[in-house]
Amino acid sequence: MGFLKRTHKKFEYKPRYYKGEGNPFKIEHKLDKFRSTTGKNKNLKTKFSDAFDDLKNSDKSVNKTLLIITSILVLIFLYIIDFDLSIFKGN
């Protein structure tokens, strides 16, 4: 009755070409070590305060570029839907 008593086979898998350090199966983003809000702090209030500090100390040129791109996209959207400015006139 050997067919009723089966054991699962176990395999040890080692990547053939991986020569790096650490676990090759660990999923981690490349930039997580540079972020302050990725889970080092377990407190929600601390995460929010870190996020606001990052926002305050962010690069100003990036914010300006983002504002310009957003405004251009809004204007293109308004042009596509044929937005009429005459609705803001009084009479």
C-alpha positions as CSV (number, residue, x, y, z in Angstrom):
1,M,0.0,0.0,0.0
2,G,2.8,2.4,-0.9
3,F,0.6,4.6,-3.0
4,L,-1.4,5.8,0.0
5,K,1.6,6.8,1.9
6,R,3.3,9.5,-0.2
7,T,5.8,12.0,0.9
8,H,6.4,15.3,-0.8
9,K,9.7,15.8,-2.5
10,K,11.8,18.8,-1.3
11,F,14.2,20.7,-3.6
12,E,16.9,23.1,-2.7
13,Y,17.0,25.8,-5.4
14,K,20.0,28.0,-5.8
15,P,20.1,30.5,-8.6
16,R,22.8,29.5,-11.1
17,Y,24.2,33.0,-12.1
18,Y,23.5,35.0,-8.9
19,K,26.7,36.1,-7.3
20,G,25.5,39.0,-5.2
21,E,25.0,39.3,-1.4
22,G,21.8,38.6,0.5
23,N,18.7,36.8,-0.5
24,P,17.9,37.0,-4.3
25,F,14.2,36.4,-3.6
26,K,13.7,39.3,-1.3
27,I,11.5,41.9,-3.1
28,E,12.7,45.4,-2.2
29,H,12.5,48.6,-4.2
30,K,15.8,50.1,-5.2
31,L,15.0,53.5,-3.6
32,D,13.5,52.2,-0.3
33,K,16.7,52.8,1.6
34,F,16.6,56.5,0.7
35,R,13.0,57.1,1.7
36,S,12.0,58.1,5.2
37,T,8.3,57.0,4.9
38,T,8.7,53.3,3.9
39,G,7.9,51.6,7.1
40,K,10.8,52.3,9.5
41,N,8.4,54.0,11.8
42,K,5.3,52.1,12.8
43,N,3.4,55.1,14.2
44,L,0.9,56.7,11.7
45,K,1.5,60.2,13.1
46,T,5.2,59.8,12.6
47,K,4.7,58.6,9.0
48,F,2.6,61.7,8.2
49,S,5.0,64.1,9.8
50,D,7.9,62.5,7.9
51,A,5.9,62.8,4.6
52,F,5.1,66.5,5.3
53,D,8.8,67.2,6.1
54,D,9.8,65.6,2.8
55,L,7.2,67.7,1.0
56,K,8.4,70.9,2.7
57,N,12.1,70.1,1.9
58,S,11.5,68.9,-1.6
59,D,13.2,70.4,-4.7
60,K,11.5,73.6,-5.8
61,S,12.3,73.1,-9.5
62,V,10.4,69.8,-9.5
63,N,7.3,71.5,-8.0
64,K,7.5,74.2,-10.6
65,T,7.8,71.7,-13.4
66,L,4.9,69.7,-12.1
67,L,2.8,72.9,-11.9
68,I,3.6,73.8,-15.5
69,I,2.9,70.3,-16.8
70,T,-0.4,70.2,-14.9
71,S,-1.6,73.6,-16.2
72,I,-0.7,72.7,-19.8
73,L,-2.7,69.4,-19.5
74,V,-5.7,71.3,-18.0
75,L,-5.6,73.8,-20.9
76,I,-5.4,71.0,-23.5
77,F,-8.4,69.3,-21.8
78,L,-10.4,72.5,-21.8
79,Y,-9.6,73.0,-25.5
80,I,-10.7,69.5,-26.4
81,I,-14.0,69.8,-24.6
82,D,-14.6,73.3,-26.2
83,F,-14.8,75.1,-22.9
84,D,-16.4,78.5,-23.4
85,L,-15.4,81.4,-21.1
86,S,-18.6,83.4,-21.9
87,I,-20.4,81.5,-19.1
88,F,-18.5,83.7,-16.6
89,K,-19.9,87.0,-18.0
90,G,-22.7,88.6,-16.1
91,N,-25.2,89.5,-18.8
